[in-house]
Structures are given as structure tokens and as C-alpha cells.
Amino acid sequence: MGKRIITEETRKEMKKVLTEIQNGGFAKDWLIENQVGRPYFRAMRNKEANFLVEKVGKELRSMMPWIE
């Protein structure tokens, strides 16, 4: 099951991400993203807010007042 979900391509991409974190590239990009008002971050957040799992999660959290 695991090999179907985490493929060789996934592993390669994860290694690229780790390299970007280790060499400072991720931090540099994140700082630039914040300096220009986070357009990519905001777009992704808005897009993902419309996913069914997010809508269901919001509804479920509203039923759990102790997690506020």
C-alpha cells in the first residue's frame, strides 16, 4: 500500500524540498512571498478552503466548543 502512495517520484520531490530547506532556498522564497503580500499563499489558502474536507472539518469543529 505504501509504495502506491509514496512513489519514487514522491520521494524525489521530497528530497528536493528537503534540499531547499537545508540550503535556505525555502526560507528565502518564504520571505519574498511575505514581502509582496503573500499572493501565492493566499490563493492556495482560498482554493483549499473550498475543499470538502475543509468544509466538513469546519462544521465538525463548530460542534466542539471545548476546542476554541
PyMOL Python script that loads the backbone (N, CA, C, O; Angstrom):
from pymol import cmd

cmd.read_pdbstr("""\
ATOM      1  N   MET A   1       0.823  -1.183   0.000  1.00  0.00           N
ATOM      2  CA  MET A   1       0.000   0.000   0.000  1.00  0.00           C
ATOM      3  C   MET A   1       0.872   1.254   0.000  1.00  0.00           C
ATOM      4  O   MET A   1       0.633   2.178  -0.778  1.00  0.00           O
ATOM      5  N   GLY A   2       1.872   1.287   0.862  1.00  0.00           N
ATOM      6  CA  GLY A   2       2.713   2.471   0.981  1.00  0.00           C
ATOM      7  C   GLY A   2       3.405   2.864  -0.311  1.00  0.00           C
ATOM      8  O   GLY A   2       3.523   4.051  -0.618  1.00  0.00           O
ATOM      9  N   LYS A   3       3.864   1.878  -1.070  1.00  0.00           N
ATOM     10  CA  LYS A   3       4.566   2.173  -2.320  1.00  0.00           C
ATOM     11  C   LYS A   3       3.636   2.768  -3.367  1.00  0.00           C
ATOM     12  O   LYS A   3       4.089   3.447  -4.288  1.00  0.00           O
ATOM     13  N   ARG A   4       2.349   2.517  -3.230  1.00  0.00           N
ATOM     14  CA  ARG A   4       1.386   3.105  -4.172  1.00  0.00           C
ATOM     15  C   ARG A   4       1.143   4.572  -3.845  1.00  0.00           C
ATOM     16  O   ARG A   4       0.838   5.373  -4.729  1.00  0.00           O
ATOM     17  N   ILE A   5       1.279   4.913  -2.583  1.00  0.00           N
ATOM     18  CA  ILE A   5       1.019   6.284  -2.164  1.00  0.00           C
ATOM     19  C   ILE A   5       2.287   7.122  -2.253  1.00  0.00           C
ATOM     20  O   ILE A   5       2.269   8.224  -2.802  1.00  0.00           O
ATOM     21  N   ILE A   6       3.386   6.604  -1.714  1.00  0.00           N
ATOM     22  CA  ILE A   6       4.657   7.317  -1.773  1.00  0.00           C
ATOM     23  C   ILE A   6       5.501   6.653  -2.848  1.00  0.00           C
ATOM     24  O   ILE A   6       6.232   5.696  -2.596  1.00  0.00           O
ATOM     25  N   THR A   7       5.377   7.190  -4.049  1.00  0.00           N
ATOM     26  CA  THR A   7       6.068   6.632  -5.206  1.00  0.00           C
ATOM     27  C   THR A   7       7.501   7.146  -5.264  1.00  0.00           C
ATOM     28  O   THR A   7       7.896   7.999  -4.468  1.00  0.00           O
ATOM     29  N   GLU A   8       8.264   6.631  -6.195  1.00  0.00           N
ATOM     30  CA  GLU A   8       9.633   7.102  -6.391  1.00  0.00           C
ATOM     31  C   GLU A   8       9.630   8.587  -6.751  1.00  0.00           C
ATOM     32  O   GLU A   8      10.502   9.338  -6.313  1.00  0.00           O
ATOM     33  N   GLU A   9       8.664   9.000  -7.537  1.00  0.00           N
ATOM     34  CA  GLU A   9       8.540  10.420  -7.899  1.00  0.00           C
ATOM     35  C   GLU A   9       8.283  11.272  -6.653  1.00  0.00           C
ATOM     36  O   GLU A   9       8.836  12.364  -6.518  1.00  0.00           O
ATOM     37  N   THR A  10       7.449  10.775  -5.752  1.00  0.00           N
ATOM     38  CA  THR A  10       7.177  11.483  -4.497  1.00  0.00           C
ATOM     39  C   THR A  10       8.453  11.606  -3.677  1.00  0.00           C
ATOM     40  O   THR A  10       8.738  12.667  -3.123  1.00  0.00           O
ATOM     41  N   ARG A  11       9.211  10.538  -3.599  1.00  0.00           N
ATOM     42  CA  ARG A  11      10.469  10.560  -2.840  1.00  0.00           C
ATOM     43  C   ARG A  11      11.441  11.585  -3.420  1.00  0.00           C
ATOM     44  O   ARG A  11      12.097  12.313  -2.675  1.00  0.00           O
ATOM     45  N   LYS A  12      11.533  11.642  -4.743  1.00  0.00           N
ATOM     46  CA  LYS A  12      12.422  12.611  -5.393  1.00  0.00           C
ATOM     47  C   LYS A  12      11.998  14.035  -5.054  1.00  0.00           C
ATOM     48  O   LYS A  12      12.836  14.884  -4.748  1.00  0.00           O
ATOM     49  N   GLU A  13      10.704  14.289  -5.108  1.00  0.00           N
ATOM     50  CA  GLU A  13      10.193  15.628  -4.806  1.00  0.00           C
ATOM     51  C   GLU A  13      10.436  15.985  -3.340  1.00  0.00           C
ATOM     52  O   GLU A  13      10.777  17.126  -3.028  1.00  0.00           O
ATOM     53  N   MET A  14      10.264  15.024  -2.448  1.00  0.00           N
ATOM     54  CA  MET A  14      10.517  15.265  -1.022  1.00  0.00           C
ATOM     55  C   MET A  14      11.993  15.582  -0.782  1.00  0.00           C
ATOM     56  O   MET A  14      12.318  16.427   0.053  1.00  0.00           O
ATOM     57  N   LYS A  15      12.877  14.920  -1.501  1.00  0.00           N
ATOM     58  CA  LYS A  15      14.308  15.204  -1.373  1.00  0.00           C
ATOM     59  C   LYS A  15      14.625  16.605  -1.874  1.00  0.00           C
ATOM     60  O   LYS A  15      15.460  17.300  -1.295  1.00  0.00           O
ATOM     61  N   LYS A  16      13.955  17.027  -2.958  1.00  0.00           N
ATOM     62  CA  LYS A  16      14.151  18.385  -3.467  1.00  0.00           C
ATOM     63  C   LYS A  16      13.704  19.412  -2.434  1.00  0.00           C
ATOM     64  O   LYS A  16      14.381  20.416  -2.214  1.00  0.00           O
ATOM     65  N   VAL A  17      12.571  19.160  -1.807  1.00  0.00           N
ATOM     66  CA  VAL A  17      12.060  20.074  -0.784  1.00  0.00           C
ATOM     67  C   VAL A  17      13.035  20.137   0.391  1.00  0.00           C
ATOM     68  O   VAL A  17      13.334  21.223   0.888  1.00  0.00           O
ATOM     69  N   LEU A  18      13.527  18.994   0.836  1.00  0.00           N
ATOM     70  CA  LEU A  18      14.489  18.967   1.937  1.00  0.00           C
ATOM     71  C   LEU A  18      15.742  19.763   1.582  1.00  0.00           C
ATOM     72  O   LEU A  18      16.258  20.513   2.411  1.00  0.00           O
ATOM     73  N   THR A  19      16.225  19.605   0.368  1.00  0.00           N
ATOM     74  CA  THR A  19      17.401  20.353  -0.075  1.00  0.00           C
ATOM     75  C   THR A  19      17.130  21.849  -0.034  1.00  0.00           C
ATOM     76  O   THR A  19      17.984  22.621   0.402  1.00  0.00           O
ATOM     77  N   GLU A  20      15.942  22.271  -0.487  1.00  0.00           N
ATOM     78  CA  GLU A  20      15.586  23.694  -0.453  1.00  0.00           C
ATOM     79  C   GLU A  20      15.542  24.216   0.981  1.00  0.00           C
ATOM     80  O   GLU A  20      15.928  25.356   1.240  1.00  0.00           O
ATOM     81  N   ILE A  21      15.078  23.395   1.902  1.00  0.00           N
ATOM     82  CA  ILE A  21      15.048  23.798   3.315  1.00  0.00           C
ATOM     83  C   ILE A  21      16.476  23.912   3.839  1.00  0.00           C
ATOM     84  O   ILE A  21      16.821  24.887   4.507  1.00  0.00           O
ATOM     85  N   GLN A  22      17.294  22.925   3.539  1.00  0.00           N
ATOM     86  CA  GLN A  22      18.663  22.897   4.058  1.00  0.00           C
ATOM     87  C   GLN A  22      19.541  23.999   3.477  1.00  0.00           C
ATOM     88  O   GLN A  22      20.398  24.533   4.180  1.00  0.00           O
ATOM     89  N   ASN A  23      19.344  24.352   2.202  1.00  0.00           N
ATOM     90  CA  ASN A  23      20.214  25.366   1.600  1.00  0.00           C
ATOM     91  C   ASN A  23      19.673  26.790   1.742  1.00  0.00           C
ATOM     92  O   ASN A  23      20.278  27.740   1.244  1.00  0.00           O
ATOM     93  N   GLY A  24      18.536  26.933   2.420  1.00  0.00           N
ATOM     94  CA  GLY A  24      17.987  28.261   2.669  1.00  0.00           C
ATOM     95  C   GLY A  24      17.062  28.773   1.581  1.00  0.00           C
ATOM     96  O   GLY A  24      16.494  29.857   1.716  1.00  0.00           O
ATOM     97  N   GLY A  25      16.904  28.024   0.519  1.00  0.00           N
ATOM     98  CA  GLY A  25      16.046  28.458  -0.587  1.00  0.00           C
ATOM     99  C   GLY A  25      14.595  28.622  -0.177  1.00  0.00           C
ATOM    100  O   GLY A  25      13.929  29.572  -0.590  1.00  0.00           O
ATOM    101  N   PHE A  26      14.106  27.696   0.635  1.00  0.00           N
ATOM    102  CA  PHE A  26      12.718  27.786   1.087  1.00  0.00           C
ATOM    103  C   PHE A  26      12.514  29.049   1.913  1.00  0.00           C
ATOM    104  O   PHE A  26      11.548  29.780   1.698  1.00  0.00           O
ATOM    105  N   ALA A  27      13.413  29.311   2.854  1.00  0.00           N
ATOM    106  CA  ALA A  27      13.294  30.496   3.708  1.00  0.00           C
ATOM    107  C   ALA A  27      13.348  31.767   2.867  1.00  0.00           C
ATOM    108  O   ALA A  27      12.585  32.703   3.106  1.00  0.00           O
ATOM    109  N   LYS A  28      14.235  31.804   1.895  1.00  0.00           N
ATOM    110  CA  LYS A  28      14.354  32.975   1.017  1.00  0.00           C
ATOM    111  C   LYS A  28      13.045  33.207   0.269  1.00  0.00           C
ATOM    112  O   LYS A  28      12.538  34.328   0.227  1.00  0.00           O
ATOM    113  N   ASP A  29      12.505  32.152  -0.317  1.00  0.00           N
ATOM    114  CA  ASP A  29      11.242  32.269  -1.056  1.00  0.00           C
ATOM    115  C   ASP A  29      10.100  32.691  -0.140  1.00  0.00           C
ATOM    116  O   ASP A  29       9.251  33.492  -0.529  1.00  0.00           O
ATOM    117  N   TRP A  30      10.079  32.151   1.077  1.00  0.00           N
ATOM    118  CA  TRP A  30       9.015  32.488   2.035  1.00  0.00           C
ATOM    119  C   TRP A  30       9.103  33.961   2.433  1.00  0.00           C
ATOM    120  O   TRP A  30       8.080  34.639   2.541  1.00  0.00           O
ATOM    121  N   LEU A  31      10.317  34.454   2.651  1.00  0.00           N
ATOM    122  CA  LEU A  31      10.486  35.867   2.997  1.00  0.00           C
ATOM    123  C   LEU A  31      10.023  36.767   1.857  1.00  0.00           C
ATOM    124  O   LEU A  31       9.342  37.766   2.090  1.00  0.00           O
ATOM    125  N   ILE A  32      10.387  36.420   0.640  1.00  0.00           N
ATOM    126  CA  ILE A  32       9.954  37.205  -0.522  1.00  0.00           C
ATOM    127  C   ILE A  32       8.439  37.158  -0.647  1.00  0.00           C
ATOM    128  O   ILE A  32       7.806  38.186  -0.887  1.00  0.00           O
ATOM    129  N   GLU A  33       7.858  35.988  -0.490  1.00  0.00           N
ATOM    130  CA  GLU A  33       6.397  35.827  -0.558  1.00  0.00           C
ATOM    131  C   GLU A  33       5.720  36.755   0.452  1.00  0.00           C
ATOM    132  O   GLU A  33       4.704  37.374   0.134  1.00  0.00           O
ATOM    133  N   ASN A  34       6.264  36.857   1.646  1.00  0.00           N
ATOM    134  CA  ASN A  34       5.690  37.721   2.673  1.00  0.00           C
ATOM    135  C   ASN A  34       5.899  39.198   2.359  1.00  0.00           C
ATOM    136  O   ASN A  34       5.033  40.021   2.655  1.00  0.00           O
ATOM    137  N   GLN A  35       7.022  39.536   1.772  1.00  0.00           N
ATOM    138  CA  GLN A  35       7.308  40.935   1.436  1.00  0.00           C
ATOM    139  C   GLN A  35       6.354  41.480   0.381  1.00  0.00           C
ATOM    140  O   GLN A  35       6.085  42.681   0.352  1.00  0.00           O
ATOM    141  N   VAL A  36       5.844  40.620  -0.477  1.00  0.00           N
ATOM    142  CA  VAL A  36       4.944  41.074  -1.545  1.00  0.00           C
ATOM    143  C   VAL A  36       3.477  40.802  -1.226  1.00  0.00           C
ATOM    144  O   VAL A  36       2.628  40.847  -2.115  1.00  0.00           O
ATOM    145  N   GLY A  37       3.179  40.520   0.039  1.00  0.00           N
ATOM    146  CA  GLY A  37       1.787  40.375   0.458  1.00  0.00           C
ATOM    147  C   GLY A  37       1.210  38.974   0.389  1.00  0.00           C
ATOM    148  O   GLY A  37      -0.006  38.807   0.475  1.00  0.00           O
ATOM    149  N   ARG A  38       2.047  37.973   0.238  1.00  0.00           N
ATOM    150  CA  ARG A  38       1.647  36.557   0.226  1.00  0.00           C
ATOM    151  C   ARG A  38       0.593  36.199  -0.826  1.00  0.00           C
ATOM    152  O   ARG A  38      -0.397  35.553  -0.482  1.00  0.00           O
ATOM    153  N   PRO A  39       0.761  36.586  -2.073  1.00  0.00           N
ATOM    154  CA  PRO A  39      -0.266  36.280  -3.081  1.00  0.00           C
ATOM    155  C   PRO A  39      -0.448  34.787  -3.333  1.00  0.00           C
ATOM    156  O   PRO A  39      -1.580  34.317  -3.452  1.00  0.00           O
ATOM    157  N   TYR A  40       0.646  34.038  -3.416  1.00  0.00           N
ATOM    158  CA  TYR A  40       0.532  32.602  -3.682  1.00  0.00           C
ATOM    159  C   TYR A  40      -0.081  31.897  -2.479  1.00  0.00           C
ATOM    160  O   TYR A  40      -0.969  31.058  -2.628  1.00  0.00           O
ATOM    161  N   PHE A  41       0.396  32.244  -1.289  1.00  0.00           N
ATOM    162  CA  PHE A  41      -0.125  31.642  -0.063  1.00  0.00           C
ATOM    163  C   PHE A  41      -1.624  31.894   0.066  1.00  0.00           C
ATOM    164  O   PHE A  41      -2.387  30.976   0.368  1.00  0.00           O
ATOM    165  N   ARG A  42      -2.045  33.130  -0.161  1.00  0.00           N
ATOM    166  CA  ARG A  42      -3.470  33.474  -0.047  1.00  0.00           C
ATOM    167  C   ARG A  42      -4.308  32.729  -1.089  1.00  0.00           C
ATOM    168  O   ARG A  42      -5.400  32.249  -0.788  1.00  0.00           O
ATOM    169  N   ALA A  43      -3.792  32.638  -2.307  1.00  0.00           N
ATOM    170  CA  ALA A  43      -4.525  31.936  -3.370  1.00  0.00           C
ATOM    171  C   ALA A  43      -4.699  30.458  -3.021  1.00  0.00           C
ATOM    172  O   ALA A  43      -5.779  29.896  -3.199  1.00  0.00           O
ATOM    173  N   MET A  44      -3.635  29.837  -2.526  1.00  0.00           N
ATOM    174  CA  MET A  44      -3.725  28.424  -2.157  1.00  0.00           C
ATOM    175  C   MET A  44      -4.666  28.229  -0.970  1.00  0.00           C
ATOM    176  O   MET A  44      -5.441  27.273  -0.939  1.00  0.00           O
ATOM    177  N   ARG A  45      -4.598  29.128   0.000  1.00  0.00           N
ATOM    178  CA  ARG A  45      -5.474  29.022   1.174  1.00  0.00           C
ATOM    179  C   ARG A  45      -6.939  29.144   0.748  1.00  0.00           C
ATOM    180  O   ARG A  45      -7.789  28.389   1.220  1.00  0.00           O
ATOM    181  N   ASN A  46      -7.233  30.087  -0.136  1.00  0.00           N
ATOM    182  CA  ASN A  46      -8.610  30.254  -0.615  1.00  0.00           C
ATOM    183  C   ASN A  46      -9.078  29.035  -1.398  1.00  0.00           C
ATOM    184  O   ASN A  46     -10.207  28.575  -1.226  1.00  0.00           O
ATOM    185  N   LYS A  47      -8.216  28.519  -2.252  1.00  0.00           N
ATOM    186  CA  LYS A  47      -8.566  27.340  -3.050  1.00  0.00           C
ATOM    187  C   LYS A  47      -8.854  26.144  -2.145  1.00  0.00           C
ATOM    188  O   LYS A  47      -9.845  25.439  -2.332  1.00  0.00           O
ATOM    189  N   GLU A  48      -7.987  25.924  -1.169  1.00  0.00           N
ATOM    190  CA  GLU A  48      -8.132  24.761  -0.292  1.00  0.00           C
ATOM    191  C   GLU A  48      -9.283  24.912   0.689  1.00  0.00           C
ATOM    192  O   GLU A  48      -9.805  23.911   1.179  1.00  0.00           O
ATOM    193  N   ALA A  49      -9.690  26.137   0.985  1.00  0.00           N
ATOM    194  CA  ALA A  49     -10.822  26.355   1.897  1.00  0.00           C
ATOM    195  C   ALA A  49     -12.114  25.799   1.310  1.00  0.00           C
ATOM    196  O   ALA A  49     -13.063  25.506   2.037  1.00  0.00           O
ATOM    197  N   ASN A  50     -12.139  25.659  -0.006  1.00  0.00           N
ATOM    198  CA  ASN A  50     -13.333  25.148  -0.670  1.00  0.00           C
ATOM    199  C   ASN A  50     -13.345  23.630  -0.827  1.00  0.00           C
ATOM    200  O   ASN A  50     -14.306  23.072  -1.356  1.00  0.00           O
ATOM    201  N   PHE A  51     -12.296  22.963  -0.377  1.00  0.00           N
ATOM    202  CA  PHE A  51     -12.277  21.508  -0.433  1.00  0.00           C
ATOM    203  C   PHE A  51     -13.316  20.961   0.541  1.00  0.00           C
ATOM    204  O   PHE A  51     -13.527  21.530   1.613  1.00  0.00           O
ATOM    205  N   LEU A  52     -13.951  19.882   0.178  1.00  0.00           N
ATOM    206  CA  LEU A  52     -14.985  19.283   1.015  1.00  0.00           C
ATOM    207  C   LEU A  52     -14.457  18.948   2.410  1.00  0.00           C
ATOM    208  O   LEU A  52     -15.150  19.165   3.403  1.00  0.00           O
ATOM    209  N   VAL A  53     -13.249  18.427   2.488  1.00  0.00           N
ATOM    210  CA  VAL A  53     -12.696  18.049   3.793  1.00  0.00           C
ATOM    211  C   VAL A  53     -12.593  19.266   4.711  1.00  0.00           C
ATOM    212  O   VAL A  53     -12.781  19.142   5.921  1.00  0.00           O
ATOM    213  N   GLU A  54     -12.303  20.425   4.159  1.00  0.00           N
ATOM    214  CA  GLU A  54     -12.218  21.641   4.975  1.00  0.00           C
ATOM    215  C   GLU A  54     -13.594  22.091   5.439  1.00  0.00           C
ATOM    216  O   GLU A  54     -13.760  22.525   6.578  1.00  0.00           O
ATOM    217  N   LYS A  55     -14.576  21.987   4.559  1.00  0.00           N
ATOM    218  CA  LYS A  55     -15.944  22.370   4.927  1.00  0.00           C
ATOM    219  C   LYS A  55     -16.477  21.462   6.033  1.00  0.00           C
ATOM    220  O   LYS A  55     -17.092  21.932   6.990  1.00  0.00           O
ATOM    221  N   VAL A  56     -16.238  20.170   5.894  1.00  0.00           N
ATOM    222  CA  VAL A  56     -16.687  19.214   6.912  1.00  0.00           C
ATOM    223  C   VAL A  56     -15.944  19.465   8.223  1.00  0.00           C
ATOM    224  O   VAL A  56     -16.549  19.434   9.295  1.00  0.00           O
ATOM    225  N   GLY A  57     -14.641  19.711   8.143  1.00  0.00           N
ATOM    226  CA  GLY A  57     -13.855  19.990   9.340  1.00  0.00           C
ATOM    227  C   GLY A  57     -14.359  21.211  10.083  1.00  0.00           C
ATOM    228  O   GLY A  57     -14.445  21.206  11.311  1.00  0.00           O
ATOM    229  N   LYS A  58     -14.690  22.253   9.343  1.00  0.00           N
ATOM    230  CA  LYS A  58     -15.219  23.472   9.967  1.00  0.00           C
ATOM    231  C   LYS A  58     -16.532  23.175  10.682  1.00  0.00           C
ATOM    232  O   LYS A  58     -16.753  23.622  11.807  1.00  0.00           O
ATOM    233  N   GLU A  59     -17.389  22.424  10.026  1.00  0.00           N
ATOM    234  CA  GLU A  59     -18.677  22.067  10.626  1.00  0.00           C
ATOM    235  C   GLU A  59     -18.474  21.231  11.893  1.00  0.00           C
ATOM    236  O   GLU A  59     -19.124  21.471  12.911  1.00  0.00           O
ATOM    237  N   LEU A  60     -17.578  20.258  11.826  1.00  0.00           N
ATOM    238  CA  LEU A  60     -17.321  19.414  12.999  1.00  0.00           C
ATOM    239  C   LEU A  60     -16.737  20.224  14.156  1.00  0.00           C
ATOM    240  O   LEU A  60     -17.139  20.046  15.306  1.00  0.00           O
ATOM    241  N   ARG A  61     -15.785  21.118  13.850  1.00  0.00           N
ATOM    242  CA  ARG A  61     -15.190  21.939  14.910  1.00  0.00           C
ATOM    243  C   ARG A  61     -16.224  22.833  15.568  1.00  0.00           C
ATOM    244  O   ARG A  61     -16.120  23.127  16.759  1.00  0.00           O
ATOM    245  N   SER A  62     -17.233  23.276  14.802  1.00  0.00           N
ATOM    246  CA  SER A  62     -18.277  24.125  15.388  1.00  0.00           C
ATOM    247  C   SER A  62     -19.117  23.359  16.407  1.00  0.00           C
ATOM    248  O   SER A  62     -19.782  23.970  17.244  1.00  0.00           O
ATOM    249  N   MET A  63     -19.091  22.046  16.343  1.00  0.00           N
ATOM    250  CA  MET A  63     -19.836  21.215  17.287  1.00  0.00           C
ATOM    251  C   MET A  63     -19.017  20.885  18.538  1.00  0.00           C
ATOM    252  O   MET A  63     -19.506  20.208  19.442  1.00  0.00           O
ATOM    253  N   MET A  64     -17.786  21.360  18.586  1.00  0.00           N
ATOM    254  CA  MET A  64     -16.887  21.050  19.703  1.00  0.00           C
ATOM    255  C   MET A  64     -16.421  22.340  20.367  1.00  0.00           C
ATOM    256  O   MET A  64     -15.302  22.788  20.119  1.00  0.00           O
ATOM    257  N   PRO A  65     -17.258  22.942  21.203  1.00  0.00           N
ATOM    258  CA  PRO A  65     -16.899  24.232  21.798  1.00  0.00           C
ATOM    259  C   PRO A  65     -15.645  24.186  22.670  1.00  0.00           C
ATOM    260  O   PRO A  65     -15.021  25.222  22.897  1.00  0.00           O
ATOM    261  N   TRP A  66     -15.271  23.025  23.155  1.00  0.00           N
ATOM    262  CA  TRP A  66     -14.102  22.914  24.020  1.00  0.00           C
ATOM    263  C   TRP A  66     -12.780  23.074  23.280  1.00  0.00           C
ATOM    264  O   TRP A  66     -11.736  23.171  23.924  1.00  0.00           O
ATOM    265  N   ILE A  67     -12.788  23.104  21.948  1.00  0.00           N
ATOM    266  CA  ILE A  67     -11.521  23.247  21.218  1.00  0.00           C
ATOM    267  C   ILE A  67     -11.232  24.685  20.810  1.00  0.00           C
ATOM    268  O   ILE A  67     -10.244  24.939  20.122  1.00  0.00           O
ATOM    269  N   GLU A  68     -12.066  25.621  21.216  1.00  0.00           N
ATOM    270  CA  GLU A  68     -11.847  27.029  20.848  1.00  0.00           C
ATOM    271  C   GLU A  68     -10.658  27.617  21.533  1.00  0.00           C
ATOM    272  O   GLU A  68     -10.344  28.790  21.326  1.00  0.00           O
TER     273      GLU A  68
END
""", "prot")
cmd.dss("prot")
cmd.show_as("cartoon", "prot")
cmd.util.cbc("prot")
cmd.orient("prot")
